[in-house]
Amino acid sequence: MNAPNFARELQFVLDRRGTDEATVMAEAVRRGMEAVYRDVFVESYLAGDIARDEAVEVLGPEQVENVEYRAKALGDDIAWGMR
């Protein structure tokens, strides 16, 4: 996202919510941190640094199964391509 888009999007949210910029930015940072945390958590799980039971506790069983399925599919595709 470039600066003009960010400014336009921020102004849109401020206008619609009728709240102050600090509140909107705090929410944006919180949501962004949640996304970054989840991404890093999944990376750590796939690297074997986090146990499956902890991953299920944090991400939920469906998300863990989805991550495992996608990782296996990627591995299968790479193996197929290397033949």
C-alpha positions in Angstrom: 0.0 0.0 0.0 1.4 3.4 -0.9 1.0 6.6 1.1 -1.8 8.2 -0.9 -3.9 5.0 -0.6 -3.2 4.7 3.1 -4.2 8.3 3.7 -7.4 7.9 1.7 -8.3 4.6 3.5 -7.5 6.1 6.9 -9.7 9.1 6.2 -12.5 6.9 4.9 -12.4 4.9 8.2 -12.3 8.1 10.3 -15.2 9.6 8.4 -17.4 6.4 8.7 -16.5 5.6 12.3 -16.6 9.1 13.7 -13.7 8.3 15.9 -10.2 9.7 16.5 -7.1 8.7 14.5 -5.3 7.2 17.5 -8.2 4.8 18.1 -8.2 3.7 14.5 -4.5 3.3 14.4 -4.4 1.3 17.6 -7.0 -1.1 16.1 -5.0 -1.4 12.9 -1.8 -2.2 14.8 -3.6 -4.7 16.9 -5.1 -6.5 13.9 -1.9 -6.3 12.0 0.0 -7.8 15.0 -2.6 -10.6 15.2 -1.9 -11.5 11.6 1.9 -11.3 11.9 1.7 -13.4 15.1 -0.4 -16.1 13.4 2.0 -16.2 10.4 5.1 -16.5 12.6 3.3 -19.1 14.8 2.5 -21.2 11.7 6.0 -20.9 10.4 7.4 -22.0 13.8 5.0 -25.0 13.9 5.9 -26.1 10.4 9.6 -25.8 11.3 9.0 -28.2 14.2 9.6 -25.6 16.9 6.1 -25.8 18.3 4.3 -29.0 19.3 1.1 -30.0 17.5 -1.0 -29.9 20.7 0.1 -26.3 21.3 -0.7 -25.4 17.7 -4.2 -26.9 18.1 -4.6 -24.9 21.3 -3.6 -21.6 19.7 -4.9 -22.0 16.1 -7.7 -24.5 16.5 -7.9 -28.0 15.1 -9.3 -27.0 11.7 -6.6 -24.5 11.1 -3.9 -26.9 12.1 -5.3 -29.5 9.7 -5.5 -26.9 7.0 -1.9 -25.9 7.5 -0.7 -29.5 7.5 -2.7 -30.2 4.3 -1.3 -27.2 2.5 2.3 -28.1 3.7 1.9 -31.7 2.5 0.4 -30.5 -0.9 3.3 -28.2 -1.4 5.8 -30.9 -0.6 4.0 -33.3 -3.0 4.0 -30.7 -5.7 7.7 -30.0 -5.3 8.5 -33.8 -5.3 6.4 -34.2 -8.4 8.2 -31.3 -10.1 11.6 -32.7 -9.2 11.0 -36.1 -11.0 
